[in-house]
């Protein structure tokens, strides 16, 4: 088994493994159902990694709040998840790599590829979407009502069928009320060879019920469709035709990423290592070896642009006098530089009475703008801010493109002490707790069309809204829901993985595998007629469990 190492991401530690000796770097942003050391002994996952490890050096990690990584106090935003990808890449020494987003790891991978094109050589998306065809509330509504609404908003080409909605709805009930029983994984992976008890263990070791609920709800509300046209790296989209997550989402992604290739696989399992893994592995190998060395254009990237401007600066300068006003400007300039860096941004330039700054994502840009408003007030001045996320032209230390003009025009419409944003930002800050007030449709000078604008509410998400509910959901550590038996399995996975590898796919396979790889256990006089994990549990706890019997030799 690969050594478990940890990367720093802010105040958090993220567990990661590096697998394989190939010359192509591949980063996997996985589902939240993940526990590195348990995954390493699952025969299907291990075989898949071993195959790709023959030509790749694979970096796989547990997200914050999941598996072996640190717990988190609240649901993570897509900006946070993208930052986690960068943190593990930095820790493992991966410069530019192929990025694979699996399941709800897809939207963060899409954002990462668009905002950091210099770190992504190619993008692979499996079993994912840019915008879930259903949101959390749809999981508990009448399927016919959901389908009718989706057809009206998404069109027949991308809206799921009645049957597809009815198939995905049980996931909501499984996550909300039955997490830790194996029901959710069984719905997602109907062909899984593992018994329900082992799937239940995998759920409990991956995430607590609260973390599972918050992660799934956030994933179903995030919308990165506006990001897709800005992706400039080669992209392969893979999806099983009968996956419980509707394939229409993958078709939308492939249709809207320039030059993306869509590979539809026969099957109904959500994980690529179960749905025709040989064909998928061959396609991935062909894709990454053919694109890894291809030259790429990195003069454009998706950025969140923040413009600030002092309100009535001329009048304030006259009232203060030149010397005092110069001191105020210097202090605010220093505050802007400090706060932009604190929130992961860069000040591009001063505009005289304000600044232009860029960020990798909108959550940090909004938080920086809020802090700047407070600092300005402490200096006796008032500012306004405008924020927009869009594709920018990178011109050395400067920035250009229509997104910069849009942000400037939005800022010009903001009132004193107000942060005004384009409406697409709301769908990119799900889970952040940020609230918005409607400001209606506006024409922006020199920019075609009408633009839907929102003002950031300084009080946060309005009580009773979906965002306020999501941001307040508890997200305790997975260990809080683990049983004693789960801890025993975790210990065995870390210290004696050979005892667990290959056990428990069926009663017959369990006995055969036990006899082949566990002579030490048989010397203890144990025979298993349920699962290998149950046997190891008995050895580790020193107690006899149902399904284990002693024999005399």
C-alpha positions as CSV (number, residue, x, y, z in Angstrom):
1,X,0.0,0.0,0.0
2,X,1.2,3.5,-0.7
3,X,2.3,5.6,2.2
4,X,-0.4,8.0,3.5
5,X,1.0,11.5,3.5
6,X,-0.6,14.8,4.4
7,X,-0.8,18.2,2.6
8,X,-1.6,21.5,4.3
9,X,-4.6,23.4,3.0
10,X,-5.0,26.4,5.2
11,X,-5.5,25.1,8.7
12,X,-6.5,21.6,7.4
13,X,-4.5,18.5,6.7
14,X,-5.5,16.4,3.6
15,X,-4.5,12.8,3.3
16,X,-3.1,11.7,-0.1
17,X,-1.4,8.7,-1.8
18,X,1.0,8.7,-4.7
19,X,0.6,5.5,-6.8
20,X,2.5,4.2,-9.8
21,X,5.8,4.9,-11.5
22,X,4.6,6.2,-14.9
23,X,5.9,9.4,-16.5
24,X,2.5,11.1,-16.8
25,X,1.2,12.9,-13.7
26,X,-2.5,12.2,-13.0
27,X,-4.5,13.8,-10.2
28,X,-7.8,12.3,-9.2
29,X,-10.5,14.4,-7.5
30,X,-12.7,11.7,-6.2
31,X,-16.1,11.3,-4.8
32,X,-16.7,12.0,-1.1
33,X,-17.3,8.3,-0.6
34,X,-13.6,7.8,-0.1
35,X,-11.1,6.4,2.4
36,X,-7.6,6.0,1.0
37,X,-6.5,3.0,3.0
38,X,-9.8,1.2,2.5
39,X,-9.9,1.9,-1.2
40,X,-6.4,0.6,-1.5
41,X,-7.5,-2.9,-0.5
42,X,-10.7,-3.0,-2.7
43,X,-9.7,-5.3,-5.5
44,X,-11.5,-3.5,-8.3
45,X,-10.2,0.0,-7.3
46,X,-6.6,-1.4,-6.8
47,X,-6.7,-3.2,-10.2
48,X,-7.8,0.1,-11.8
49,X,-5.1,2.1,-10.2
50,X,-2.5,-0.5,-10.9
51,X,-3.4,-0.4,-14.6
52,X,-3.2,3.3,-14.8
53,X,-0.1,3.3,-12.6
54,X,1.8,1.5,-15.3
55,X,1.9,4.7,-17.4
56,X,0.9,7.4,-14.8
57,X,2.0,8.6,-11.4
58,X,-1.3,8.9,-9.7
59,X,-2.1,11.4,-6.9
60,X,-5.4,10.6,-5.1
61,X,-6.6,12.2,-1.9
62,X,-9.4,12.3,0.6
63,X,-11.3,15.6,0.5
64,X,-11.4,17.8,3.7
65,X,-14.1,16.3,6.0
66,X,-13.8,12.8,4.4
67,X,-11.9,9.6,5.1
68,X,-8.4,10.2,6.6
69,X,-8.4,14.0,6.1
70,X,-9.3,16.6,8.8
71,X,-12.9,17.2,9.6
72,X,-14.5,20.6,8.7
73,X,-16.9,22.7,10.7
74,X,-19.2,23.3,7.7
75,X,-19.8,22.3,4.1
76,X,-17.1,23.3,1.7
77,X,-17.6,25.6,-1.2
78,X,-16.4,24.8,-4.8
79,X,-13.6,27.4,-4.3
80,X,-12.5,25.4,-1.2
81,X,-12.6,22.1,-3.1
82,X,-10.5,23.6,-6.0
83,X,-8.0,24.9,-3.4
84,X,-7.7,21.3,-2.0
85,X,-6.7,20.0,-5.5
86,X,-3.9,22.7,-5.7
87,X,-2.8,22.0,-2.1
88,X,-2.2,18.2,-2.7
89,X,-0.5,18.9,-6.0
90,X,1.9,21.3,-4.4
91,X,2.6,18.9,-1.5
92,X,3.3,16.0,-3.9
93,X,5.4,18.0,-6.2
94,X,3.0,17.8,-9.2
95,X,3.4,20.8,-11.5
96,X,1.1,20.5,-14.4
97,X,-0.9,17.2,-14.6
98,X,-3.9,15.5,-16.1
99,X,-6.9,16.1,-13.8
100,X,-9.6,13.5,-13.4
101,X,-12.9,14.5,-11.7
102,X,-15.1,11.7,-10.6
103,X,-18.7,12.1,-9.5
104,X,-19.2,15.2,-7.5
105,X,-15.5,15.9,-7.8
106,X,-16.3,17.0,-11.3
107,X,-17.5,20.6,-10.8
108,X,-14.4,21.5,-8.7
109,X,-12.2,19.9,-11.4
110,X,-14.0,21.9,-14.1
111,X,-13.4,25.1,-12.1
112,X,-9.8,24.2,-11.4
113,X,-9.1,23.5,-15.1
114,X,-10.6,26.9,-16.1
115,X,-9.0,29.0,-13.4
116,X,-5.5,27.3,-13.4
117,X,-4.9,26.2,-17.0
118,X,-1.2,26.2,-16.3
119,X,-1.6,23.4,-13.8
120,X,-3.8,21.2,-16.1
121,X,-2.5,19.4,-19.2
122,X,-5.8,17.6,-19.8
123,X,-9.2,17.0,-18.1
124,X,-11.1,13.8,-17.7
125,X,-14.6,13.8,-16.2
126,X,-16.4,10.6,-15.3
127,X,-20.0,10.2,-13.9
128,X,-20.4,13.9,-13.3
129,X,-22.1,17.1,-14.5
130,X,-21.8,20.9,-14.6
131,X,-25.3,21.3,-13.0
132,X,-27.2,18.5,-11.5
133,X,-30.4,17.8,-13.3
134,X,-32.2,17.7,-9.9
135,X,-31.6,19.7,-6.8
136,X,-31.9,18.4,-3.2
137,X,-35.6,19.3,-2.9
138,X,-36.4,17.5,-6.2
139,X,-35.4,14.2,-4.5
140,X,-38.5,14.4,-2.4
141,X,-41.0,15.8,-5.0
142,X,-43.3,14.0,-7.4
143,X,-41.1,12.8,-10.3
144,X,-43.7,13.9,-13.0
145,X,-43.6,17.5,-11.5
146,X,-39.8,17.5,-11.5
147,X,-39.6,16.3,-15.1
148,X,-42.1,18.9,-16.4
149,X,-40.2,21.7,-14.8
150,X,-36.8,20.5,-16.1
151,X,-38.0,20.1,-19.6
152,X,-39.2,23.7,-19.6
153,X,-35.9,25.0,-18.2
154,X,-33.4,22.6,-19.8
155,X,-35.0,21.4,-23.0
156,X,-35.8,17.9,-24.0
157,X,-32.2,17.2,-25.1
158,X,-30.7,17.6,-21.6
159,X,-33.7,17.0,-19.2
160,X,-33.8,13.6,-17.5
161,X,-36.7,11.2,-18.2
162,X,-39.4,10.3,-15.7
163,X,-37.6,7.0,-15.1
164,X,-34.3,8.6,-14.5
165,X,-35.7,11.0,-11.9
166,X,-37.5,8.1,-10.2
167,X,-34.1,6.2,-10.1
168,X,-32.1,9.0,-8.6
169,X,-34.6,10.0,-5.9
170,X,-33.8,7.1,-3.5
171,X,-30.3,8.5,-3.1
172,X,-31.7,11.4,-1.2
173,X,-33.6,9.2,1.2
174,X,-30.6,6.9,1.6
175,X,-28.3,9.8,2.4
176,X,-30.7,11.7,4.6
177,X,-32.0,8.8,6.7
178,X,-30.0,5.6,6.0
179,X,-26.4,6.7,5.7
180,X,-24.1,4.1,7.1
181,X,-26.2,1.1,6.0
182,X,-24.7,0.7,2.5
183,X,-27.9,1.7,0.8
184,X,-26.5,4.7,-1.0
185,X,-23.5,2.9,-2.4
186,X,-25.7,0.0,-3.5
187,X,-27.9,2.4,-5.5
188,X,-24.9,4.0,-7.1
189,X,-23.1,0.7,-7.8
190,X,-25.7,-2.0,-8.4
191,X,-23.0,-4.4,-9.8
192,X,-20.7,-4.1,-6.8
193,X,-19.5,-7.6,-5.8
194,X,-19.3,-6.6,-2.1
195,X,-22.0,-7.5,0.5
196,X,-24.1,-4.8,2.0
197,X,-22.3,-5.0,5.3
198,X,-19.0,-4.0,3.7
199,X,-20.7,-1.2,1.7
200,X,-22.1,0.0,5.0
201,X,-18.6,0.0,6.5
202,X,-17.3,2.0,3.5
203,X,-20.0,4.7,4.0
204,X,-19.3,5.1,7.7
205,X,-15.5,5.2,7.2
206,X,-15.8,7.8,4.4
207,X,-18.1,10.4,5.9
208,X,-20.5,11.1,8.8
209,X,-24.2,11.3,8.1
210,X,-24.0,15.1,8.4
211,X,-21.1,15.4,6.1
212,X,-22.7,13.1,3.5
213,X,-26.0,15.1,3.6
214,X,-24.2,18.5,3.3
215,X,-21.9,17.3,0.5
216,X,-24.7,15.8,-1.6
217,X,-27.0,18.8,-1.1
218,X,-24.2,21.2,-2.1
219,X,-23.3,19.1,-5.1
220,X,-26.9,19.2,-6.3
221,X,-27.1,23.0,-6.1
222,X,-23.7,24.0,-7.6
223,X,-23.8,25.2,-11.2
224,X,-20.6,25.6,-13.2
225,X,-22.3,25.6,-16.7
226,X,-21.0,29.2,-17.3
227,X,-17.5,27.9,-16.8
228,X,-17.5,25.2,-19.5
229,X,-16.8,27.4,-22.6
230,X,-13.7,28.8,-20.9
231,X,-11.9,25.5,-20.6
232,X,-9.0,25.3,-23.0
233,X,-7.4,22.0,-22.2
234,X,-8.2,18.7,-24.0
235,X,-11.2,17.1,-22.3
236,X,-12.5,13.5,-22.2
237,X,-16.0,13.0,-20.7
238,X,-17.0,9.4,-19.7
239,X,-20.4,8.3,-18.5
240,X,-22.3,5.0,-18.2
241,X,-25.5,5.1,-20.2
242,X,-27.7,3.7,-17.5
243,X,-25.8,5.4,-14.6
244,X,-28.3,6.5,-11.8
245,X,-26.8,10.0,-12.4
246,X,-28.4,10.9,-15.7
247,X,-26.1,10.8,-18.8
248,X,-27.7,14.0,-20.1
249,X,-25.5,15.9,-17.7
250,X,-22.4,14.4,-19.4
251,X,-23.7,15.2,-22.8
252,X,-24.3,18.8,-21.8
253,X,-20.7,19.1,-20.5
254,X,-19.2,17.6,-23.7
255,X,-21.3,19.8,-25.9
256,X,-20.2,23.0,-24.1
257,X,-16.5,22.4,-23.5
258,X,-14.7,23.3,-26.8
259,X,-13.4,20.2,-28.5
260,X,-14.4,17.8,-25.7
261,X,-14.9,14.1,-26.6
262,X,-17.8,12.1,-25.1
263,X,-17.5,8.4,-24.4
264,X,-20.7,6.6,-23.5
265,X,-20.2,3.3,-21.8
266,X,-22.7,0.4,-21.6
267,X,-23.6,-0.1,-18.0
268,X,-25.4,1.2,-14.9
269,X,-22.7,1.7,-12.3
270,X,-21.5,5.2,-11.2
271,X,-17.8,4.2,-10.7
272,X,-15.4,3.9,-13.7
273,X,-13.7,0.9,-12.1
274,X,-16.9,-1.1,-12.3
275,X,-18.6,0.1,-15.5
276,X,-16.5,-1.6,-18.2
277,X,-13.1,-0.8,-16.5
278,X,-11.0,-2.3,-19.3
279,X,-12.5,-0.1,-22.0
280,X,-12.4,3.0,-19.8
281,X,-8.7,2.3,-18.9
282,X,-7.8,1.8,-22.5
283,X,-9.5,5.1,-23.5
284,X,-7.8,7.0,-20.7
285,X,-4.4,5.6,-21.7
286,X,-4.9,6.6,-25.3
287,X,-6.2,10.0,-24.3
288,X,-3.5,11.0,-21.8
289,X,-0.6,9.6,-23.8
290,X,-1.8,11.4,-26.9
291,X,-2.4,14.8,-25.3
292,X,0.2,15.0,-22.5
293,X,2.9,16.5,-24.5
294,X,0.7,18.6,-26.7
295,X,1.4,22.4,-26.7
296,X,-1.2,24.4,-24.9
297,X,-2.3,28.1,-24.9
298,X,-2.3,29.6,-21.4
299,X,-2.8,33.3,-22.3
300,X,-6.4,33.1,-21.2
301,X,-7.9,31.9,-17.9
302,X,-11.1,32.1,-15.9
303,X,-10.7,34.7,-13.2
304,X,-13.0,36.4,-10.7
305,X,-12.4,40.1,-11.2
306,X,-12.9,42.6,-8.3
307,X,-13.1,46.4,-8.9
308,X,-13.3,48.9,-6.0
309,X,-13.8,52.6,-6.1
310,X,-13.9,55.3,-3.4
311,X,-17.3,57.1,-3.2
312,X,-17.1,60.9,-3.5
313,X,-13.3,60.8,-3.4
314,X,-12.8,64.4,-4.7
315,X,-15.1,65.9,-2.0
316,X,-13.4,63.9,0.7
317,X,-9.9,64.9,-0.5
318,X,-10.9,68.5,-0.4
319,X,-12.3,68.2,3.1
320,X,-9.3,66.4,4.4
321,X,-6.5,68.3,2.7
322,X,-3.8,66.9,0.5
323,X,-1.6,65.5,3.2
324,X,-4.2,63.7,5.2
325,X,-5.8,62.4,2.0
326,X,-2.5,61.0,0.8
327,X,-2.1,59.1,4.1
328,X,-5.6,57.6,3.7
329,X,-4.9,56.5,0.2
330,X,-1.6,54.9,1.2
331,X,-3.2,53.0,4.1
332,X,-6.1,51.8,2.0
333,X,-3.6,50.7,-0.7
334,X,-1.7,48.7,1.9
335,X,-5.0,47.2,3.3
336,X,-6.1,46.2,-0.2
337,X,-2.8,44.4,-0.9
338,X,-2.8,42.7,2.4
339,X,-6.4,41.5,2.2
340,X,-6.2,40.4,-1.4
341,X,-3.2,38.2,-0.4
342,X,-5.1,36.9,2.6
343,X,-7.9,35.7,0.4
344,X,-5.7,34.2,-2.2
345,X,-6.0,37.1,-4.7
346,X,-3.6,39.5,-6.5
347,X,-3.9,43.2,-6.9
348,X,-3.3,43.9,-10.6
349,X,-3.2,47.7,-10.4
350,X,-4.5,50.8,-8.7
351,X,-7.1,52.8,-10.6
352,X,-6.4,56.0,-8.7
353,X,-9.4,55.9,-6.3
354,X,-9.7,52.1,-6.3
355,X,-8.1,48.9,-7.3
356,X,-8.4,46.0,-9.8
357,X,-7.8,42.6,-8.2
358,X,-8.2,39.0,-9.3
359,X,-9.1,35.8,-7.5
360,X,-9.2,32.1,-8.5
361,X,-12.9,31.9,-7.3
362,X,-15.8,34.1,-6.4
363,X,-16.1,33.1,-2.7
364,X,-12.7,34.6,-1.8
365,X,-13.3,37.7,-3.9
366,X,-16.6,38.4,-2.1
367,X,-15.0,37.8,1.3
368,X,-12.2,40.2,0.4
369,X,-14.6,42.9,-0.8
370,X,-16.5,42.6,2.5
371,X,-13.3,43.0,4.5
372,X,-12.3,46.0,2.3
373,X,-15.6,47.7,3.1
374,X,-14.9,47.3,6.8
375,X,-11.4,48.6,6.5
376,X,-12.5,51.6,4.4
377,X,-15.1,52.5,7.1
378,X,-12.4,52.4,9.7
379,X,-10.4,54.9,7.6
380,X,-13.3,57.3,7.3
381,X,-14.0,56.5,3.7
382,X,-16.7,54.6,1.8
383,X,-16.2,52.4,-1.2
384,X,-18.3,50.4,-3.7
385,X,-17.3,47.1,-5.4
386,X,-18.2,45.1,-8.5
387,X,-17.4,41.5,-9.1
388,X,-17.7,39.2,-12.1
389,X,-16.3,35.8,-13.0
390,X,-15.3,35.4,-16.7
391,X,-12.5,34.5,-19.1
392,X,-9.6,37.0,-19.0
393,X,-6.6,37.7,-21.2
394,X,-3.4,37.4,-19.3
395,X,-1.0,40.2,-20.4
396,X,2.1,39.9,-18.2
397,X,1.3,41.7,-15.0
398,X,-1.9,43.2,-16.5
399,X,-5.3,41.8,-17.3
400,X,-7.6,42.3,-20.2
401,X,-10.7,40.9,-21.9
402,X,-14.5,41.5,-21.7
403,X,-14.7,40.1,-18.2
404,X,-12.6,43.0,-16.9
405,X,-14.9,45.5,-18.6
406,X,-18.0,43.8,-17.2
407,X,-16.7,43.9,-13.7
408,X,-15.9,47.6,-14.1
409,X,-19.4,48.4,-15.4
410,X,-21.0,46.4,-12.6
411,X,-18.9,48.4,-10.0
412,X,-20.1,51.6,-11.5
413,X,-23.7,50.7,-10.8
414,X,-23.1,49.8,-7.1
415,X,-24.2,52.1,-4.4
416,X,-22.1,53.4,-1.5
417,X,-21.0,50.5,0.7
418,X,-22.4,48.0,-1.7
419,X,-20.9,44.9,-3.4
420,X,-22.6,44.2,-6.7
421,X,-22.1,40.9,-8.6
422,X,-23.2,39.2,-11.8
423,X,-25.9,36.6,-11.1
424,X,-23.7,33.6,-12.2
425,X,-21.7,34.0,-9.0
426,X,-24.6,32.9,-6.9
427,X,-24.4,29.4,-8.3
428,X,-20.6,29.3,-7.7
429,X,-20.7,30.1,-4.0
430,X,-23.1,27.4,-2.9
431,X,-22.3,26.4,0.7
432,X,-20.4,29.6,1.5
433,X,-23.3,31.1,3.5
434,X,-23.2,34.3,1.3
435,X,-26.6,35.9,0.8
436,X,-27.8,38.1,-2.1
437,X,-30.5,40.7,-2.7
438,X,-32.0,41.1,-6.2
439,X,-31.0,44.2,-8.2
440,X,-32.8,43.3,-11.4
441,X,-31.7,43.4,-15.1
442,X,-29.3,46.1,-16.3
443,X,-27.6,47.2,-19.4
444,X,-23.9,47.5,-19.1
445,X,-22.3,50.2,-21.2
446,X,-20.4,48.7,-24.1
447,X,-21.5,45.1,-23.2
448,X,-24.2,43.4,-25.2
449,X,-27.4,42.2,-23.7
450,X,-29.0,42.6,-20.3
451,X,-27.3,41.5,-17.1
452,X,-28.9,40.1,-14.0
453,X,-27.2,41.7,-11.0
454,X,-27.2,40.9,-7.3
455,X,-26.1,42.7,-4.2
456,X,-24.2,40.8,-1.5
457,X,-26.2,40.9,1.7
458,X,-23.9,41.9,4.6
459,X,-25.9,39.8,7.0
460,X,-25.3,36.6,5.0
461,X,-27.8,34.1,3.6
462,X,-31.4,35.0,4.5
463,X,-32.8,32.7,7.3
464,X,-35.0,30.0,5.8
465,X,-33.3,30.0,2.4
466,X,-31.7,26.9,1.0
467,X,-28.3,28.5,1.3
468,X,-28.8,29.4,5.0
469,X,-29.9,25.8,5.7
470,X,-27.0,24.2,3.8
471,X,-24.4,26.5,5.5
472,X,-25.8,25.6,8.9
473,X,-25.7,21.8,8.5
474,X,-23.4,20.1,10.9
475,X,-20.5,18.2,9.3
476,X,-18.8,16.1,12.0
477,X,-15.9,13.8,11.5
478,X,-16.5,10.3,9.9
479,X,-15.1,8.9,13.1
480,X,-18.1,10.1,15.0
481,X,-20.3,7.6,13.2
482,X,-17.8,4.7,13.0
483,X,-18.5,1.6,15.0
484,X,-15.9,-0.4,16.9
485,X,-15.9,-2.9,14.1
486,X,-15.2,0.0,11.6
487,X,-12.2,1.1,13.7
488,X,-10.9,-2.5,13.6
489,X,-11.2,-2.6,9.8
490,X,-9.4,0.8,9.6
491,X,-6.6,-0.6,11.7
492,X,-6.3,-3.7,9.6
493,X,-6.4,-1.7,6.4
494,X,-3.4,0.4,7.7
495,X,-1.3,-2.3,9.4
496,X,-2.2,-5.6,7.7
497,X,-4.0,-4.7,4.4
498,X,-3.1,-8.2,3.0
499,X,-5.6,-9.7,5.4
500,X,-8.5,-7.7,3.9
501,X,-7.5,-7.5,0.2
502,X,-9.9,-9.6,-1.9
503,X,-12.0,-10.8,1.0
504,X,-15.7,-10.7,1.2
505,X,-16.9,-10.3,-2.4
506,X,-19.0,-13.4,-1.9
507,X,-19.1,-16.2,0.8
508,X,-17.3,-18.6,-1.5
509,X,-14.6,-16.1,-2.5
510,X,-14.2,-15.2,1.1
511,X,-13.4,-18.7,2.2
512,X,-11.1,-19.3,-0.7
513,X,-9.3,-16.0,-0.2
514,X,-9.0,-16.6,3.5
515,X,-7.4,-20.0,2.9
516,X,-5.0,-18.6,0.3
517,X,-3.8,-15.4,2.0
518,X,-4.5,-15.8,5.7
519,X,-2.7,-18.9,7.0
520,X,-1.9,-17.0,10.2
521,X,-5.6,-16.7,10.9
522,X,-6.3,-20.3,10.2
523,X,-3.6,-21.2,12.7
524,X,-5.9,-19.5,15.2
525,X,-8.6,-22.0,14.2
526,X,-11.0,-19.5,12.5
527,X,-13.1,-20.3,9.4
528,X,-15.2,-17.5,7.9
529,X,-18.6,-18.2,6.3
530,X,-19.5,-14.5,6.0
531,X,-16.8,-12.1,5.1
532,X,-13.1,-11.7,5.5
533,X,-13.6,-8.4,7.2
534,X,-15.7,-10.0,9.9
535,X,-12.9,-12.5,10.5
536,X,-10.3,-9.8,10.9
537,X,-12.7,-8.0,13.2
538,X,-12.9,-11.0,15.4
539,X,-9.1,-11.3,15.5
540,X,-8.6,-7.6,16.3
541,X,-11.2,-7.4,19.0
542,X,-10.6,-10.9,20.5
543,X,-14.4,-11.7,20.4
544,X,-16.4,-14.3,18.5
545,X,-18.9,-12.7,16.1
546,X,-21.8,-14.2,14.2
547,X,-20.7,-16.0,11.1
548,X,-17.4,-17.2,12.6
549,X,-17.0,-20.6,14.1
550,X,-14.1,-22.4,15.7
551,X,-12.9,-25.7,14.3
552,X,-10.7,-28.4,15.9
553,X,-7.8,-29.7,14.0
